[in-house]
Amino acid sequence: MALTSGIKTMYRYGRVLNGFAAKLDSRKLAKLRGAPGVVRIEQDAVVHADGTQ
């Protein structure tokens, strides 16, 4: 998807997740949101694991 949309990826994920990380301007983000096969787009964020349940 990223290659066919002219998006330069920073990272690609393909073993556990199928996706990529990229910096997108508003035009590319809008194009990607409307693309077939795109399930979710999330903004980058810091997460922390917690050992307790």
PyMOL commands that set and color helices and strands:
alter all, ss='L'
color gray80, all
select helices_A, chain A and resi 26-33
alter helices_A, ss='H'
color red, helices_A
select strands_A, chain A and resi 11-13+19-21
alter strands_A, ss='S'
color yellow, strands_A
deselect
rebuild
show_as cartoon
